[in-house]
Amino acid sequence: MAVAALGGLGAAQDPATSRLGERLKGSTFTVEWGEPAEWSPDVEVEAEFAHVSHRAPPGCTDWYRLRAAGDWVEVLRIVSRGVGRGPDRASVWLARARLGMDAYRVLLADLARIEAARLVPIPVRRYLSGFDTEFGVAIRVADARGVRFGERWAGKPGSIEEIRYAKPEAAVKLVEDGIAPLQFEPCEPTGELREWVGR
């Protein structure tokens, strides 16, 4: 799973020609942009990206959790690199940062547009698939009333699966875009964090 400003989606912008259109696009579908929901900043965002290569280097996983904390948003990041034992054993890095509330609202609006988008398949004569790597993506936006946006996918990348992983992949990339400028500080795990990771 530092305060920064995100490039927002203005009211007059067309998602298809904005950075959302760059994030949500593919060769096997078109996008119909629906009317997005309005989420309040009390929703919590969780995102995950995992990459496994059948060649060196070993796999890696990044988790993110964004949670409102008064006038700002706590961003928690957990990074796991490597698998196995000995010199190849996994290493885990845990860190926190702060995101401004205005930037969080912009991010939530972008995620809501991704959630509302409808992917329409288009005919493809030849489907391509990746063979050397696998990856997984997951996005979850939820509050006390329930899950507002939740999708998860894992497998080999390729056109035959593209329409299934396009939305969660785009959502995770938007989260990564939003927190990229932040200054993360290493931190120690708390009891609450251990419970969240182990659920």
N, C-alpha and C positions, 0 to 999 in steps of 0.2 A: 503496500500500500505505500520570509522577508516580504515585504509588500510589493506587489507588482501590478502594473496596469496591463489589461488584456485588450487586444484590438477587438472592439465590439462589432456586433452586427447591427447596423443602423436600420431604422424603420423603413427606409427607402431601398435598401439593398435586396437584391434577389439572391436567395441562398445558392442557386445554381451557378452564379458568377462570383460568389464570395469565397472565402477560404473554406466554408462548409462544403461547397461544391468540389473543391480540390480534395477534401478529405473523404467525401462520400461519392466515389465514382468507380466505374468498372467497365470491363469489356463485355460482360454478359447480362447487364441490366441497365435500365434507365431509372431515374429518380423522380417520383412525384412528391413534391413538398407539400405536406399537409399543414393544418392549423395547429401550432404547438400549444401545449399546456403551459400554464404559468405556475412555476414552482417557487415557493417561498424559500428564503435562505436557511430555514431550519432543516431542510432535507440534508441527508448525508450521502456523499458520493464515495463509492469504492470502485477502483479500477485495477485491472491486473493484465500484465503482458508476460507471457512465458515463451521462451525460444529454446528448442532442443535441436542440436546438430548431430548428425551421425558421423561427423568428422570433428577434429579438434577446432576450436576449444569446446569445452563441455557446455551444457545448457545454463540458462540464466532466467531468473524470474524477478519482476518488479511489481510490487504492490503499492497502491496509494489509497489513503483515506483522507477525505476532506470533511471537516466537521466545524460548524459555526461555534465560536467561543466568544460571545459578547460582540464587540465591534470588529472582530477579525475572524479569520478562519484558520484553524489548526490543520496543517498538512503533514501527515505522517507518511514516511516512505520506508519501505523495507526492500532491500536488494539482496538476492541470493545468487551467488555465482558458483558454479561447479557442482559436481556430484561425486560420490564415492568416498574412499578412505585415503589415508596417507597424504602425500603431497597434492592429491587431486580432490581432497575432501572439500565439501561446500563451505563457503564463507558467507556470513550474513552481516549486513550493515543496516543499522537502524538510525533514522534521523528525523528531525522535525523542522518545520519552517512556518512562517505566517503569510497568509494571503489576504489582501485587502477585501473588504466586503463588496465593494463595487465590482471588483474584478470577478469575484465569485458569482455575483448575479449575472454577469455577462456569460460566464462559463455555463451556468445553469440554463440560460436562454438558448445557448448553442446546443447543449445536450438535448433540450426539449425539442428542438427542430430535427435533430437526428432521430429521436424516438418517434416523431410524428411522420417521418418520411416513409413512403411506400416504394419498395423496390419492385420494378416490373421486369421480368426476364425477357431477354431477346434471343432469337435463334442463333446458335453458334454451331458451325459445322465441325469444328475440332476442339475438343477440350484438352487443356494442358494441365499437368499436375507437377508439383515439386516433389522430388524424391530424396533429397539429401537433408532436408530440414523439416521440422514440424513446429507449429506454434499454437499458442492458445491466447484468447483474449476474453475478458469478462468486464462487464459494466453493471453497476447496481446503484440506482438512485432511490432512496427510500426515506420515509419519515415514520412517525408513530402511527400514521393511518395506513401504511402499507408501501409496497414497492411501486414506484412510479415508472421506472425504466429498468429492466433487467434482462440481459442477454449474455450468453456464454457459448463459446465455440472452441474446439480444439481439433487439430488434425494437420494434414498436409495442405499447404497452399496450392491454389490452382483454380482455373476457370470453372471447373465443375462444382466447386464449393464456394466460389467467390460471393455469390448472393447471400449465402448463409453467414459468412463472417464479416461482411462489409460494414454493417451498422455497428456491431460492438468494436470492431477495429477502429472505425472512424471516431467513435466516442472516446476510446482509450487515448488515441492520438491527440484529441482536443484537450484532454486532461493533462497529458504530457506537455503540450504546447503551453498551457496555462501556468504550469508550475516550473517550467524551464528556467525563468530568470531568478527564481528564489534562491536564497542563501540557506542551505540546510546545515543544521548543527547536529552532530552525533548525540544520541541520548540513550538512556538505559531503559530496558523494558519494565513496565509496571504490571501489576496484577491484572488490571483491566485490559491491557494490551495483550498479555499472554492468553487471556480468555478469548479475545477477539480473534487472534491468530489461530487458536486451536478449535474454533467452532466448526 
